[in-house]
């Protein structure tokens, strides 16, 4: 009986630690975006039509490309196949709303 209790407690503690780790990583990503969003908006507003920025770091985030397409500015992350979109005129297709004019995308083919 004591062994079962010890195993159950171990499983419970492991689950709590895994959940805490996942929550920390999610909040870290949000913190990096929050620290970078003002600089990202400045870049989005100043980007000339047709201009593409490569290997750009803004705040705590690094982007492999930053480009404008159909009135929206895409910030493609360097470390994963995803990124952010600044689109003050509405939600681009295949994006998830974040807040205000900011959206997230995954697996963009650009």
Rosetta constraint file for C-alpha pairs under 8 A:
AtomPair CA 1 CA 5 HARMONIC 6.33 0.50
AtomPair CA 2 CA 6 HARMONIC 6.17 0.50
AtomPair CA 3 CA 7 HARMONIC 6.16 0.50
AtomPair CA 4 CA 8 HARMONIC 6.05 0.50
AtomPair CA 5 CA 9 HARMONIC 6.10 0.50
AtomPair CA 6 CA 10 HARMONIC 6.10 0.50
AtomPair CA 7 CA 11 HARMONIC 6.14 0.50
AtomPair CA 8 CA 12 HARMONIC 6.08 0.50
AtomPair CA 9 CA 13 HARMONIC 6.06 0.50
AtomPair CA 10 CA 14 HARMONIC 6.06 0.50
AtomPair CA 11 CA 15 HARMONIC 6.13 0.50
AtomPair CA 12 CA 16 HARMONIC 6.26 0.50
AtomPair CA 13 CA 17 HARMONIC 6.16 0.50
AtomPair CA 14 CA 18 HARMONIC 6.16 0.50
AtomPair CA 15 CA 19 HARMONIC 6.14 0.50
AtomPair CA 16 CA 20 HARMONIC 6.10 0.50
AtomPair CA 17 CA 21 HARMONIC 6.15 0.50
AtomPair CA 18 CA 22 HARMONIC 6.26 0.50
AtomPair CA 19 CA 23 HARMONIC 6.15 0.50
AtomPair CA 20 CA 24 HARMONIC 6.05 0.50
AtomPair CA 21 CA 25 HARMONIC 6.23 0.50
AtomPair CA 22 CA 26 HARMONIC 6.23 0.50
AtomPair CA 23 CA 27 HARMONIC 6.11 0.50
AtomPair CA 24 CA 28 HARMONIC 5.96 0.50
AtomPair CA 25 CA 29 HARMONIC 6.30 0.50
AtomPair CA 26 CA 30 HARMONIC 6.39 0.50
AtomPair CA 27 CA 31 HARMONIC 6.01 0.50
AtomPair CA 28 CA 32 HARMONIC 6.18 0.50
AtomPair CA 29 CA 33 HARMONIC 6.29 0.50
AtomPair CA 30 CA 34 HARMONIC 6.02 0.50
AtomPair CA 31 CA 35 HARMONIC 6.09 0.50
AtomPair CA 32 CA 36 HARMONIC 6.18 0.50
AtomPair CA 32 CA 59 HARMONIC 7.52 0.50
AtomPair CA 32 CA 60 HARMONIC 5.41 0.50
AtomPair CA 32 CA 61 HARMONIC 6.48 0.50
AtomPair CA 33 CA 37 HARMONIC 5.75 0.50
AtomPair CA 33 CA 60 HARMONIC 7.49 0.50
AtomPair CA 33 CA 61 HARMONIC 7.15 0.50
AtomPair CA 34 CA 38 HARMONIC 7.98 0.50
AtomPair CA 35 CA 59 HARMONIC 6.05 0.50
AtomPair CA 35 CA 60 HARMONIC 6.76 0.50
AtomPair CA 36 CA 40 HARMONIC 6.11 0.50
AtomPair CA 36 CA 58 HARMONIC 5.84 0.50
AtomPair CA 36 CA 59 HARMONIC 4.27 0.50
AtomPair CA 36 CA 60 HARMONIC 6.01 0.50
AtomPair CA 36 CA 61 HARMONIC 6.69 0.50
AtomPair CA 37 CA 41 HARMONIC 6.11 0.50
AtomPair CA 37 CA 59 HARMONIC 7.86 0.50
AtomPair CA 38 CA 42 HARMONIC 6.38 0.50
AtomPair CA 39 CA 43 HARMONIC 6.29 0.50
AtomPair CA 39 CA 58 HARMONIC 6.12 0.50
AtomPair CA 39 CA 59 HARMONIC 6.74 0.50
AtomPair CA 40 CA 44 HARMONIC 6.11 0.50
AtomPair CA 40 CA 58 HARMONIC 6.43 0.50
AtomPair CA 41 CA 45 HARMONIC 6.11 0.50
AtomPair CA 41 CA 86 HARMONIC 7.20 0.50
AtomPair CA 42 CA 46 HARMONIC 6.24 0.50
AtomPair CA 43 CA 47 HARMONIC 5.92 0.50
AtomPair CA 44 CA 68 HARMONIC 7.98 0.50
AtomPair CA 44 CA 73 HARMONIC 5.81 0.50
AtomPair CA 44 CA 86 HARMONIC 6.94 0.50
AtomPair CA 47 CA 51 HARMONIC 6.43 0.50
AtomPair CA 47 CA 67 HARMONIC 7.70 0.50
AtomPair CA 47 CA 68 HARMONIC 7.40 0.50
AtomPair CA 48 CA 68 HARMONIC 7.99 0.50
AtomPair CA 49 CA 68 HARMONIC 6.44 0.50
AtomPair CA 50 CA 67 HARMONIC 7.33 0.50
AtomPair CA 50 CA 68 HARMONIC 6.66 0.50
AtomPair CA 51 CA 67 HARMONIC 6.34 0.50
AtomPair CA 51 CA 68 HARMONIC 7.27 0.50
AtomPair CA 52 CA 65 HARMONIC 6.61 0.50
AtomPair CA 52 CA 66 HARMONIC 5.68 0.50
AtomPair CA 52 CA 67 HARMONIC 4.74 0.50
AtomPair CA 52 CA 68 HARMONIC 7.54 0.50
AtomPair CA 53 CA 65 HARMONIC 5.43 0.50
AtomPair CA 53 CA 66 HARMONIC 5.00 0.50
AtomPair CA 53 CA 67 HARMONIC 6.56 0.50
AtomPair CA 54 CA 63 HARMONIC 7.26 0.50
AtomPair CA 54 CA 64 HARMONIC 5.42 0.50
AtomPair CA 54 CA 65 HARMONIC 4.59 0.50
AtomPair CA 54 CA 66 HARMONIC 6.64 0.50
AtomPair CA 55 CA 62 HARMONIC 6.81 0.50
AtomPair CA 55 CA 63 HARMONIC 5.57 0.50
AtomPair CA 55 CA 64 HARMONIC 4.50 0.50
AtomPair CA 55 CA 65 HARMONIC 6.18 0.50
AtomPair CA 55 CA 78 HARMONIC 7.58 0.50
AtomPair CA 56 CA 62 HARMONIC 5.68 0.50
AtomPair CA 56 CA 63 HARMONIC 5.21 0.50
AtomPair CA 56 CA 64 HARMONIC 6.53 0.50
AtomPair CA 56 CA 65 HARMONIC 7.10 0.50
AtomPair CA 56 CA 66 HARMONIC 7.69 0.50
AtomPair CA 57 CA 61 HARMONIC 5.63 0.50
AtomPair CA 57 CA 62 HARMONIC 4.14 0.50
AtomPair CA 57 CA 63 HARMONIC 6.11 0.50
AtomPair CA 58 CA 62 HARMONIC 6.32 0.50
AtomPair CA 58 CA 63 HARMONIC 7.93 0.50
AtomPair CA 61 CA 77 HARMONIC 7.60 0.50
AtomPair CA 62 CA 77 HARMONIC 6.18 0.50
AtomPair CA 62 CA 78 HARMONIC 5.77 0.50
AtomPair CA 62 CA 79 HARMONIC 7.79 0.50
AtomPair CA 63 CA 75 HARMONIC 6.10 0.50
AtomPair CA 63 CA 76 HARMONIC 5.28 0.50
AtomPair CA 63 CA 77 HARMONIC 4.35 0.50
AtomPair CA 63 CA 78 HARMONIC 4.75 0.50
AtomPair CA 64 CA 75 HARMONIC 7.90 0.50
AtomPair CA 64 CA 76 HARMONIC 5.82 0.50
AtomPair CA 64 CA 77 HARMONIC 5.81 0.50
AtomPair CA 64 CA 78 HARMONIC 4.57 0.50
AtomPair CA 65 CA 74 HARMONIC 7.86 0.50
AtomPair CA 65 CA 75 HARMONIC 6.23 0.50
AtomPair CA 65 CA 76 HARMONIC 5.39 0.50
AtomPair CA 65 CA 77 HARMONIC 7.52 0.50
AtomPair CA 65 CA 78 HARMONIC 7.91 0.50
AtomPair CA 66 CA 73 HARMONIC 6.94 0.50
AtomPair CA 66 CA 74 HARMONIC 5.49 0.50
AtomPair CA 66 CA 75 HARMONIC 4.62 0.50
AtomPair CA 66 CA 76 HARMONIC 6.24 0.50
AtomPair CA 67 CA 73 HARMONIC 5.53 0.50
AtomPair CA 67 CA 74 HARMONIC 5.38 0.50
AtomPair CA 67 CA 75 HARMONIC 6.96 0.50
AtomPair CA 68 CA 72 HARMONIC 5.52 0.50
AtomPair CA 68 CA 73 HARMONIC 4.24 0.50
AtomPair CA 68 CA 74 HARMONIC 6.17 0.50
AtomPair CA 69 CA 73 HARMONIC 6.28 0.50
AtomPair CA 69 CA 74 HARMONIC 7.49 0.50
AtomPair CA 71 CA 87 HARMONIC 6.82 0.50
AtomPair CA 71 CA 89 HARMONIC 7.45 0.50
AtomPair CA 72 CA 85 HARMONIC 6.53 0.50
AtomPair CA 72 CA 86 HARMONIC 5.71 0.50
AtomPair CA 72 CA 87 HARMONIC 4.48 0.50
AtomPair CA 72 CA 88 HARMONIC 7.42 0.50
AtomPair CA 72 CA 89 HARMONIC 7.89 0.50
AtomPair CA 72 CA 92 HARMONIC 7.57 0.50
AtomPair CA 73 CA 85 HARMONIC 5.55 0.50
AtomPair CA 73 CA 86 HARMONIC 5.18 0.50
AtomPair CA 73 CA 87 HARMONIC 6.51 0.50
AtomPair CA 74 CA 83 HARMONIC 7.24 0.50
AtomPair CA 74 CA 84 HARMONIC 5.96 0.50
AtomPair CA 74 CA 85 HARMONIC 4.54 0.50
AtomPair CA 74 CA 86 HARMONIC 6.62 0.50
AtomPair CA 75 CA 83 HARMONIC 5.43 0.50
AtomPair CA 75 CA 84 HARMONIC 5.12 0.50
AtomPair CA 75 CA 85 HARMONIC 6.09 0.50
AtomPair CA 76 CA 81 HARMONIC 7.35 0.50
AtomPair CA 76 CA 82 HARMONIC 5.94 0.50
AtomPair CA 76 CA 83 HARMONIC 4.47 0.50
AtomPair CA 76 CA 84 HARMONIC 6.65 0.50
AtomPair CA 77 CA 81 HARMONIC 6.60 0.50
AtomPair CA 77 CA 82 HARMONIC 5.70 0.50
AtomPair CA 77 CA 83 HARMONIC 4.95 0.50
AtomPair CA 77 CA 84 HARMONIC 7.94 0.50
AtomPair CA 81 CA 106 HARMONIC 5.96 0.50
AtomPair CA 81 CA 107 HARMONIC 5.08 0.50
AtomPair CA 81 CA 108 HARMONIC 7.03 0.50
AtomPair CA 82 CA 104 HARMONIC 7.45 0.50
AtomPair CA 82 CA 105 HARMONIC 5.47 0.50
AtomPair CA 82 CA 106 HARMONIC 4.10 0.50
AtomPair CA 82 CA 107 HARMONIC 5.66 0.50
AtomPair CA 82 CA 108 HARMONIC 6.83 0.50
AtomPair CA 83 CA 104 HARMONIC 5.79 0.50
AtomPair CA 83 CA 105 HARMONIC 5.49 0.50
AtomPair CA 83 CA 106 HARMONIC 6.59 0.50
AtomPair CA 84 CA 102 HARMONIC 6.86 0.50
AtomPair CA 84 CA 103 HARMONIC 5.61 0.50
AtomPair CA 84 CA 104 HARMONIC 4.43 0.50
AtomPair CA 84 CA 105 HARMONIC 6.04 0.50
AtomPair CA 85 CA 101 HARMONIC 7.99 0.50
AtomPair CA 85 CA 102 HARMONIC 5.66 0.50
AtomPair CA 85 CA 103 HARMONIC 4.99 0.50
AtomPair CA 85 CA 104 HARMONIC 6.01 0.50
AtomPair CA 85 CA 105 HARMONIC 7.32 0.50
AtomPair CA 86 CA 101 HARMONIC 5.56 0.50
AtomPair CA 86 CA 102 HARMONIC 4.85 0.50
AtomPair CA 86 CA 103 HARMONIC 6.56 0.50
AtomPair CA 87 CA 91 HARMONIC 6.52 0.50
AtomPair CA 87 CA 92 HARMONIC 7.24 0.50
AtomPair CA 87 CA 101 HARMONIC 5.11 0.50
AtomPair CA 87 CA 102 HARMONIC 6.37 0.50
AtomPair CA 87 CA 103 HARMONIC 7.55 0.50
AtomPair CA 88 CA 100 HARMONIC 7.90 0.50
AtomPair CA 88 CA 101 HARMONIC 4.76 0.50
AtomPair CA 88 CA 102 HARMONIC 7.91 0.50
AtomPair CA 89 CA 101 HARMONIC 7.65 0.50
AtomPair CA 90 CA 101 HARMONIC 7.13 0.50
AtomPair CA 91 CA 95 HARMONIC 7.09 0.50
AtomPair CA 91 CA 97 HARMONIC 7.28 0.50
AtomPair CA 91 CA 101 HARMONIC 7.76 0.50
AtomPair CA 91 CA 103 HARMONIC 7.20 0.50
AtomPair CA 94 CA 105 HARMONIC 6.66 0.50
AtomPair CA 95 CA 103 HARMONIC 5.91 0.50
AtomPair CA 95 CA 104 HARMONIC 5.40 0.50
AtomPair CA 95 CA 105 HARMONIC 4.74 0.50
AtomPair CA 95 CA 106 HARMONIC 7.65 0.50
AtomPair CA 96 CA 103 HARMONIC 5.36 0.50
AtomPair CA 96 CA 104 HARMONIC 5.09 0.50
AtomPair CA 96 CA 105 HARMONIC 6.38 0.50
AtomPair CA 97 CA 102 HARMONIC 6.52 0.50
AtomPair CA 97 CA 103 HARMONIC 4.48 0.50
AtomPair CA 97 CA 104 HARMONIC 6.46 0.50
AtomPair CA 98 CA 102 HARMONIC 5.50 0.50
AtomPair CA 98 CA 103 HARMONIC 5.01 0.50
AtomPair CA 98 CA 104 HARMONIC 6.64 0.50
AtomPair CA 99 CA 103 HARMONIC 7.13 0.50
